[in-house]
C-alpha cells in the first residue's frame, strides 16, 4: 500500500495539473498535496505504534 500511495502522490504532483486541468500558479495545490502526504505518513506511524 505504501508503494501505491507513493506512486499516486508522484503522479498527482507531477502530472495532476495537466490531467485534472487545475491552474497552480502559486504552487498551492502542490503544497496541499505535500502536506496531505506528510500528515498521512505521520498518522500512519502513530497508528502503527
C-alpha positions as CSV (number, residue, x, y, z in Angstrom):
1,X,0.0,0.0,0.0
2,X,2.8,2.4,0.8
3,X,4.3,1.9,-2.7
4,X,0.9,2.6,-4.3
5,X,0.5,5.7,-2.3
6,X,3.9,6.9,-3.3
7,X,3.3,6.3,-7.0
8,X,-0.1,8.1,-6.8
9,X,1.5,11.0,-5.0
10,X,4.3,11.4,-7.5
11,X,1.8,11.1,-10.4
12,X,-0.5,13.8,-8.9
13,X,2.4,16.1,-8.0
14,X,4.0,15.8,-11.5
15,X,1.0,15.5,-13.9
16,X,-2.1,16.4,-11.8
17,X,-2.4,19.9,-13.4
18,X,-2.4,18.5,-16.9
19,X,-4.8,15.6,-16.0
20,X,-7.3,17.5,-13.9
21,X,-6.9,20.9,-15.5
22,X,-6.2,22.9,-12.4
23,X,-4.1,26.1,-12.6
24,X,-1.4,26.2,-9.9
25,X,0.4,29.5,-10.4
26,X,1.2,30.0,-6.8
27,X,2.0,26.3,-6.1
28,X,-0.8,26.0,-3.5
29,X,-2.2,22.7,-4.9
30,X,1.3,21.1,-4.8
31,X,1.8,22.4,-1.3
32,X,-1.5,20.9,-0.2
33,X,-0.5,17.6,-1.8
34,X,2.8,17.6,0.1
35,X,1.1,18.4,3.4
36,X,-1.5,15.7,2.9
37,X,1.1,13.1,2.1
38,X,3.3,14.1,5.1
39,X,0.4,14.1,7.5
40,X,-0.7,10.7,6.2
41,X,2.7,9.3,6.9
42,X,2.7,10.8,10.4
43,X,-0.8,9.4,11.2
44,X,0.2,6.0,9.8
45,X,3.2,5.9,12.0
46,X,1.2,6.8,15.1
47,X,-1.4,4.2,14.4
48,X,1.3,1.5,13.8
49,X,2.9,2.1,17.2
